[in-house]
Amino acid sequence: MSWRTDRVAAAVLLLMAGGCMDQGDLFRPVPERVAHAPRLRLTAESYVLYEGDRVPLRVDSLDGRQGSVEVLVLDRARAVVWRSAPVALSDSLVSVPVTGLPATVYGDTTLALSADLDVDGHRIYASDDTAPALSRDGASSRPVRFYPGAVVGVGAGQPQAFALDAATGRLFFSVRERDRIGVLDLALGRETAGVEVPTGPVALRFRGGRLGALVADGTELMVFDAAGVPSLTGRMLLPTLRLDVQTLRAAGDSATPAQVDTLAAAVRPYAAGLAWGCADPACAGLVAFTSSRLAGVDATDGSAVMRRLAPGGGVLGAPLVVPAFSARVLPSDTVPSRVRIFAAGAGGRDSVVFDGPDRMRCPTASLGAGPFDVAPGSAAVLYASVVGDLACGDGTRIMRIDQAAADAPRFDALARRNELGEDRIGVVKEIRVSPDGQYVLVRGADRVHLLDAELRLRATVAISAPSAIAWVEGTAAGSAYFAVAGADGVDLYDTTTRKVAARLPLGPTREDLLAVWRYGAELVAAAAPLSRDGLVVARIPVPLN
């Protein structure tokens, strides 16, 4: 039998045994040594990749030679299950696109990624050593996991805020390292022209054709007319807050009553969150609600505030200020804490509009710097979470304030407990009111809760490491579906049945950064990946009810 016959027979036997084995290696000469061979390096310890992503590689000692680079995906037996198209190499750094992935690789945790270099008629594989690897068996590899969805680059940095225009399918986003607001066209899956801002926004919110952005570390509000290309319509510094700060001075013995010292203070809150409300039925006058922290004041001392602003020269009554359930004790108090709520007075100083004992006889908690949202409608309803771990008893740990955009808001739910006796939700990380205002979605540390508008618990979803929640938004307001991002992707729930209706395996998502848009007969999900820059976008058919 000739050498050629022997080799062909061996190749057939290997193919029958290996299935997915890389056929190219059977017929390409693999030399024992290559003089002055370049070295190919993988640049990461592990990879999370999406359709359209790019794998960066480094080549040492190329010395001006020309070649091409490929990326290989290997299964547990180190057989090639996917190979990229060759990319011409002329420099020490190269990136290879990931396209045409087979569906079988998605979610597989046993795969590894490697690469090879074809130069001067020789094949060199990725190596962790100073010597080049001349066979695939000796090549270095890295763990890799693939998720369906297209990658949209956003330049340097990671997104930190989203705002969705459900009428046009535009997703506004901000990146702290970029002094601009980016715009992602969800229908096209690509970034379009954005708008420049002085600093990277810390919060964004879209409503009624207007886009709001908190900039300058949350001390300034910018408002844009976003019906077309965003154009600035107004900007304002957050008003200075004037409060009577009370401190308790305990006596040296138990028989002497404690004394309270009062100090007039003026501070500017550093806003951390933004939401819009409507001051009229036509939603012509938007009202901005900001959730803030006071610089230099301890959070346990009632330093959280919620303010109501009228940007763009709108006419509005005194701004609402809700600093706390304040744990201050007056000498005349017979219970250990009081509830105080402030509103800006006509003379500029904030005055107390509610001051009464907290007869629950437990430590009280601040309100304002935590998650919050505003229900749509003419009589805006504000849902704000209790901050910290000081709340006691059963309940939702969420305050509801009715007619929050009016001159005289109704504080109907001052206490932290829900009188209907639902189980305690715990620390609230995110609140999202449905587009029709009928439901409130709440994300905690290890589960997601569905409540009705009266804060009655309707369902609880247990999920591993939830990181973001969103309502499915479209041209018509509704609440048919909500989405929960977990460790492996985004689960879409039917609000009526509380069951999973569809799944988008997009991988882990960063906190609070998820949007789901209904586009005709499709749903488009956009998220910020947990461990890399950029955005990922995927689409699925709308589930049938």
Disulfide bonds with the S-S distance in Angstrom:
Cys278-Cys283 1.99
Cys362-Cys392 1.86
